[in-house]
């Protein structure tokens, strides 16, 4: 693997880690503003994760079918 590719991977990995860290800090503010209990906050986080997985899976299947 070439050095520019390694740098690109390191930057992307760092940015994704930053995004996860920022989101983790914002959960407390979201709970306060929307008056969510810990259970409701957990359910909303789970629904968001499940929606992301479903979207990625559906998109991958669609791209595989149409893109080839």
N, CA, C and O atoms as a printed pandas DataFrame, in Angstrom:
     atom_number atom_name residue_name chain_id  residue_number  x_coord  y_coord  z_coord
0              1         N          UNK        A               1    0.848   -1.163    0.000
1              2        CA          UNK        A               1    0.000    0.000    0.000
2              3         C          UNK        A               1    0.902    1.238    0.000
3              4         O          UNK        A               1    1.910    1.279    0.706
4              5         N          UNK        A               2    0.537    2.223   -0.782
5              6        CA          UNK        A               2    1.340    3.429   -0.910
6              7         C          UNK        A               2    1.076    4.394    0.242
7              8         O          UNK        A               2    0.037    4.329    0.899
8              9         N          UNK        A               3    2.028    5.284    0.474
9             10        CA          UNK        A               3    1.924    6.250    1.579
10            11         C          UNK        A               3    0.679    7.138    1.460
11            12         O          UNK        A               3    0.010    7.358    2.470
12            13         N          UNK        A               4    0.332    7.665    0.260
13            14        CA          UNK        A               4   -0.874    8.494    0.171
14            15         C          UNK        A               4   -2.146    7.720    0.541
15            16         O          UNK        A               4   -3.073    8.276    1.129
16            17         N          UNK        A               5   -2.175    6.450    0.192
17            18        CA          UNK        A               5   -3.343    5.636    0.547
18            19         C          UNK        A               5   -3.423    5.449    2.058
19            20         O          UNK        A               5   -4.509    5.501    2.636
20            21         N          UNK        A               6   -2.293    5.234    2.690
21            22        CA          UNK        A               6   -2.279    5.082    4.153
22            23         C          UNK        A               6   -2.725    6.364    4.839
23            24         O          UNK        A               6   -3.469    6.325    5.819
24            25         N          UNK        A               7   -2.273    7.491    4.327
25            26        CA          UNK        A               7   -2.692    8.773    4.915
26            27         C          UNK        A               7   -4.184    8.984    4.748
27            28         O          UNK        A               7   -4.855    9.437    5.675
28            29         N          UNK        A               8   -4.713    8.659    3.569
29            30        CA          UNK        A               8   -6.146    8.806    3.316
30            31         C          UNK        A               8   -6.948    7.934    4.277
31            32         O          UNK        A               8   -7.940    8.386    4.849
32            33         N          UNK        A               9   -6.526    6.702    4.453
33            34        CA          UNK        A               9   -7.221    5.789    5.371
34            35         C          UNK        A               9   -7.149    6.319    6.799
35            36         O          UNK        A               9   -8.136    6.259    7.532
36            37         N          UNK        A              10   -5.995    6.836    7.197
37            38        CA          UNK        A              10   -5.845    7.378    8.550
38            39         C          UNK        A              10   -6.740    8.594    8.765
39            40         O          UNK        A              10   -7.329    8.747    9.835
40            41         N          UNK        A              11   -6.846    9.453    7.768
41            42        CA          UNK        A              11   -7.703   10.641    7.878
42            43         C          UNK        A              11   -9.170   10.234    7.979
43            44         O          UNK        A              11   -9.897   10.749    8.829
44            45         N          UNK        A              12   -9.606    9.325    7.130
45            46        CA          UNK        A              12  -10.998    8.876    7.165
46            47         C          UNK        A              12  -11.309    8.206    8.503
47            48         O          UNK        A              12  -12.356    8.461    9.098
48            49         N          UNK        A              13  -10.420    7.366    8.964
49            50        CA          UNK        A              13  -10.615    6.693   10.251
50            51         C          UNK        A              13  -10.733    7.717   11.380
51            52         O          UNK        A              13  -11.585    7.584   12.259
52            53         N          UNK        A              14   -9.880    8.732   11.352
53            54        CA          UNK        A              14   -9.910    9.775   12.385
54            55         C          UNK        A              14  -11.199   10.584   12.323
55            56         O          UNK        A              14  -11.787   10.892   13.359
56            57         N          UNK        A              15  -11.640   10.929   11.120
57            58        CA          UNK        A              15  -12.872   11.709   10.982
58            59         C          UNK        A              15  -14.093   10.915   11.454
59            60         O          UNK        A              15  -14.995   11.473   12.080
60            61         N          UNK        A              16  -14.120    9.636   11.159
61            62        CA          UNK        A              16  -15.233    8.819   11.627
62            63         C          UNK        A              16  -15.211    8.697   13.154
63            64         O          UNK        A              16  -16.266    8.715   13.788
64            65         N          UNK        A              17  -14.034    8.576   13.739
65            66        CA          UNK        A              17  -13.918    8.553   15.195
66            67         C          UNK        A              17  -14.368    9.864   15.815
67            68         O          UNK        A              17  -15.025    9.870   16.856
68            69         N          UNK        A              18  -14.016   10.977   15.178
69            70        CA          UNK        A              18  -14.454   12.281   15.653
70            71         C          UNK        A              18  -15.974   12.393   15.605
71            72         O          UNK        A              18  -16.591   12.909   16.536
72            73         N          UNK        A              19  -16.574   11.912   14.527
73            74        CA          UNK        A              19  -18.026   11.955   14.392
74            75         C          UNK        A              19  -18.704   11.148   15.505
75            76         O          UNK        A              19  -19.683   11.605   16.095
76            77         N          UNK        A              20  -18.197    9.976   15.786
77            78        CA          UNK        A              20  -18.772    9.143   16.849
78            79         C          UNK        A              20  -18.609    9.822   18.203
79            80         O          UNK        A              20  -19.529    9.793   19.020
80            81         N          UNK        A              21  -17.466   10.427   18.448
81            82        CA          UNK        A              21  -17.232   11.121   19.706
82            83         C          UNK        A              21  -18.153   12.312   19.896
83            84         O          UNK        A              21  -18.695   12.518   20.982
84            85         N          UNK        A              22  -18.330   13.090   18.848
85            86        CA          UNK        A              22  -19.231   14.247   18.928
86            87         C          UNK        A              22  -20.659   13.789   19.157
87            88         O          UNK        A              22  -21.378   14.375   19.967
88            89         N          UNK        A              23  -21.069   12.763   18.462
89            90        CA          UNK        A              23  -22.432   12.254   18.635
90            91         C          UNK        A              23  -22.659   11.748   20.065
91            92         O          UNK        A              23  -23.732   11.950   20.633
92            93         N          UNK        A              24  -21.663   11.101   20.634
93            94        CA          UNK        A              24  -21.792   10.592   22.000
94            95         C          UNK        A              24  -21.972   11.732   22.998
95            96         O          UNK        A              24  -22.734   11.605   23.957
96            97         N          UNK        A              25  -21.281   12.835   22.777
97            98        CA          UNK        A              25  -21.409   13.981   23.672
98            99         C          UNK        A              25  -22.773   14.649   23.502
99           100         O          UNK        A              25  -23.346   15.141   24.475
100          101         N          UNK        A              26  -23.291   14.671   22.291
101          102        CA          UNK        A              26  -24.566   15.351   22.029
102          103         C          UNK        A              26  -25.781   14.579   22.528
103          104         O          UNK        A              26  -26.859   15.160   22.655
104          105         N          UNK        A              27  -25.639   13.291   22.815
105          106        CA          UNK        A              27  -26.795   12.513   23.278
106          107         C          UNK        A              27  -27.407   13.121   24.541
107          108         O          UNK        A              27  -28.629   13.142   24.689
108          109         N          UNK        A              28  -26.574   13.608   25.438
109          110        CA          UNK        A              28  -27.096   14.196   26.683
110          111         C          UNK        A              28  -27.951   15.427   26.384
111          112         O          UNK        A              28  -29.013   15.598   26.982
112          113         N          UNK        A              29  -27.503   16.281   25.472
113          114        CA          UNK        A              29  -28.283   17.462   25.111
114          115         C          UNK        A              29  -29.589   17.078   24.425
115          116         O          UNK        A              29  -30.627   17.692   24.674
116          117         N          UNK        A              30  -29.541   16.081   23.577
117          118        CA          UNK        A              30  -30.760   15.614   22.899
118          119         C          UNK        A              30  -31.769   15.112   23.923
119          120         O          UNK        A              30  -32.959   15.405   23.815
120          121         N          UNK        A              31  -31.311   14.371   24.901
121          122        CA          UNK        A              31  -32.208   13.841   25.929
122          123         C          UNK        A              31  -32.853   14.959   26.723
123          124         O          UNK        A              31  -34.038   14.877   27.044
124          125         N          UNK        A              32  -32.105   15.999   27.045
125          126        CA          UNK        A              32  -32.652   17.111   27.826
126          127         C          UNK        A              32  -33.656   17.907   27.001
127          128         O          UNK        A              32  -34.748   18.210   27.481
128          129         N          UNK        A              33  -33.299   18.248   25.771
129          130        CA          UNK        A              33  -34.168   19.073   24.931
130          131         C          UNK        A              33  -35.467   18.353   24.606
131          132         O          UNK        A              33  -36.532   18.972   24.615
132          133         N          UNK        A              34  -35.401   17.062   24.322
133          134        CA          UNK        A              34  -36.600   16.310   23.938
134          135         C          UNK        A              34  -37.286   15.633   25.122
135          136         O          UNK        A              34  -38.287   14.938   24.945
136          137         N          UNK        A              35  -36.749   15.834   26.336
137          138        CA          UNK        A              35  -37.330   15.247   27.554
138          139         C          UNK        A              35  -37.463   13.724   27.437
139          140         O          UNK        A              35  -38.529   13.158   27.678
140          141         N          UNK        A              36  -36.364   13.082   27.063
141          142        CA          UNK        A              36  -36.366   11.637   26.876
142          143         C          UNK        A              36  -35.833   10.932   28.117
143          144         O          UNK        A              36  -34.888   11.397   28.753
144          145         N          UNK        A              37  -36.447    9.818   28.446
145          146        CA          UNK        A              37  -35.915    8.974   29.509
146          147         C          UNK        A              37  -34.748    8.163   28.940
147          148         O          UNK        A              37  -34.585    8.099   27.722
148          149         N          UNK        A              38  -33.943    7.549   29.792
149          150        CA          UNK        A              38  -32.843    6.723   29.274
150          151         C          UNK        A              38  -33.331    5.606   28.349
151          152         O          UNK        A              38  -32.662    5.269   27.372
152          153         N          UNK        A              39  -34.491    5.036   28.658
153          154        CA          UNK        A              39  -35.030    3.975   27.804
154          155         C          UNK        A              39  -35.394    4.511   26.426
155          156         O          UNK        A              39  -35.093    3.886   25.409
156          157         N          UNK        A              40  -36.042    5.669   26.396
157          158        CA          UNK        A              40  -36.432    6.265   25.121
158          159         C          UNK        A              40  -35.204    6.662   24.303
159          160         O          UNK        A              40  -35.182    6.513   23.082
160          161         N          UNK        A              41  -34.197    7.164   24.988
161          162        CA          UNK        A              41  -32.971    7.542   24.300
162          163         C          UNK        A              41  -32.285    6.312   23.700
163          164         O          UNK        A              41  -31.785    6.362   22.576
164          165         N          UNK        A              42  -32.265    5.216   24.448
165          166        CA          UNK        A              42  -31.684    3.978   23.938
166          167         C          UNK        A              42  -32.442    3.426   22.746
167          168         O          UNK        A              42  -31.845    2.941   21.786
168          169         N          UNK        A              43  -33.766    3.505   22.816
169          170        CA          UNK        A              43  -34.590    3.022   21.697
170          171         C          UNK        A              43  -34.338    3.881   20.459
171          172         O          UNK        A              43  -34.209    3.353   19.354
172          173         N          UNK        A              44  -34.268    5.196   20.637
173          174        CA          UNK        A              44  -34.032    6.063   19.483
174          175         C          UNK        A              44  -32.653    5.811   18.869
175          176         O          UNK        A              44  -32.502    5.846   17.648
176          177         N          UNK        A              45  -31.656    5.559   19.703
177          178        CA          UNK        A              45  -30.325    5.247   19.181
178          179         C          UNK        A              45  -30.340    3.912   18.434
179          180         O          UNK        A              45  -29.712    3.776   17.384
180          181         N          UNK        A              46  -31.057    2.933   18.980
181          182        CA          UNK        A              46  -31.155    1.629   18.316
182          183         C          UNK        A              46  -31.890    1.709   16.993
183          184         O          UNK        A              46  -31.505    1.065   16.017
184          185         N          UNK        A              47  -32.957    2.506   16.965
185          186        CA          UNK        A              47  -33.707    2.677   15.713
186          187         C          UNK        A              47  -32.832    3.362   14.671
187          188         O          UNK        A              47  -32.857    2.991   13.497
188          189         N          UNK        A              48  -32.062    4.359   15.093
189          190        CA          UNK        A              48  -31.156    5.029   14.159
190          191         C          UNK        A              48  -30.103    4.087   13.602
191          192         O          UNK        A              48  -29.801    4.123   12.409
192          193         N          UNK        A              49  -29.544    3.247   14.460
193          194        CA          UNK        A              49  -28.540    2.281   14.002
194          195         C          UNK        A              49  -29.157    1.255   13.050
195          196         O          UNK        A              49  -28.567    0.915   12.024
196          197         N          UNK        A              50  -30.350    0.767   13.399
197          198        CA          UNK        A              50  -31.025   -0.212   12.540
198          199         C          UNK        A              50  -31.375    0.403   11.183
199          200         O          UNK        A              50  -31.250   -0.254   10.150
200          201         N          UNK        A              51  -31.810    1.660   11.189
201          202        CA          UNK        A              51  -32.124    2.335    9.924
202          203         C          UNK        A              51  -30.877    2.491    9.064
203          204         O          UNK        A              51  -30.937    2.342    7.844
204          205         N          UNK        A              52  -29.745    2.793    9.703
205          206        CA          UNK        A              52  -28.496    2.907    8.951
206          207         C          UNK        A              52  -28.071    1.588    8.332
207          208         O          UNK        A              52  -27.631    1.550    7.183
208          209         N          UNK        A              53  -28.201    0.511    9.084
209          210        CA          UNK        A              53  -27.848   -0.812    8.562
210          211         C          UNK        A              53  -28.767   -1.198    7.408
211          212         O          UNK        A              53  -28.308   -1.710    6.387
212          213         N          UNK        A              54  -30.050   -0.953    7.570
213          214        CA          UNK        A              54  -31.012   -1.262    6.508
214          215         C          UNK        A              54  -30.724   -0.440    5.250
215          216         O          UNK        A              54  -30.778   -0.962    4.136
216          217         N          UNK        A              55  -30.421    0.840    5.431
217          218        CA          UNK        A              55  -30.132    1.707    4.286
218          219         C          UNK        A              55  -28.864    1.256    3.565
219          220         O          UNK        A              55  -28.841    1.192    2.336
220          221         N          UNK        A              56  -27.818    0.946    4.315
221          222        CA          UNK        A              56  -26.573    0.498    3.690
222          223         C          UNK        A              56  -26.753   -0.825    2.953
223          224         O          UNK        A              56  -26.229   -1.005    1.854
224          225         N          UNK        A              57  -27.493   -1.746    3.560
225          226        CA          UNK        A              57  -27.723   -3.046    2.914
226          227         C          UNK        A              57  -28.547   -2.890    1.647
227          228         O          UNK        A              57  -28.211   -3.466    0.613
228          229         N          UNK        A              58  -29.619   -2.118    1.719
229          230        CA          UNK        A              58  -30.470   -1.911    0.554
230          231         C          UNK        A              58  -29.709   -1.186   -0.556
231          232         O          UNK        A              58  -29.809   -1.546   -1.729
232          233         N          UNK        A              59  -28.955   -0.169   -0.172
233          234        CA          UNK        A              59  -28.164    0.561   -1.163
234          235         C          UNK        A              59  -27.126   -0.320   -1.829
235          236         O          UNK        A              59  -26.921   -0.226   -3.039
236          237         N          UNK        A              60  -26.466   -1.178   -1.058
237          238        CA          UNK        A              60  -25.454   -2.068   -1.631
238          239         C          UNK        A              60  -26.080   -3.052   -2.621
239          240         O          UNK        A              60  -25.525   -3.309   -3.689
240          241         N          UNK        A              61  -27.229   -3.591   -2.259
241          242        CA          UNK        A              61  -27.905   -4.519   -3.170
242          243         C          UNK        A              61  -28.353   -3.814   -4.446
243          244         O          UNK        A              61  -28.234   -4.364   -5.541
244          245         N          UNK        A              62  -28.866   -2.602   -4.302
245          246        CA          UNK        A              62  -29.313   -1.839   -5.467
246          247         C          UNK        A              62  -28.138   -1.486   -6.372
247          248         O          UNK        A              62  -28.226   -1.623   -7.592
248          249         N          UNK        A              63  -27.047   -1.037   -5.778
249          250        CA          UNK        A              63  -25.870   -0.690   -6.580
250          251         C          UNK        A              63  -25.299   -1.928   -7.257
251          252         O          UNK        A              63  -24.870   -1.858   -8.409
252          253         N          UNK        A              64  -25.287   -3.047   -6.569
253          254        CA          UNK        A              64  -24.781   -4.282   -7.155
254          255         C          UNK        A              64  -25.633   -4.700   -8.348
255          256         O          UNK        A              64  -25.105   -5.154   -9.363
256          257         N          UNK        A              65  -26.944   -4.548   -8.225
257          258        CA          UNK        A              65  -27.848   -4.968   -9.308
258          259         C          UNK        A              65  -27.793   -4.002  -10.491
259          260         O          UNK        A              65  -27.724   -4.433  -11.642
260          261         N          UNK        A              66  -27.824   -2.712  -10.215
261          262        CA          UNK        A              66  -27.897   -1.709  -11.282
262          263         C          UNK        A              66  -26.521   -1.367  -11.838
263          264         O          UNK        A              66  -26.375   -1.099  -13.031
264          265         N          UNK        A              67  -25.515   -1.376  -10.971
265          266        CA          UNK        A              67  -24.200   -0.911  -11.375
266          267         C          UNK        A              67  -23.374   -1.865  -12.190
267          268         O          UNK        A              67  -22.351   -1.463  -12.744
268          269         N          UNK        A              68  -23.771   -3.104  -12.284
269          270        CA          UNK        A              68  -22.945   -4.057  -13.037
270          271         C          UNK        A              68  -23.480   -4.310  -14.407
271          272         O          UNK        A              68  -22.899   -5.088  -15.163
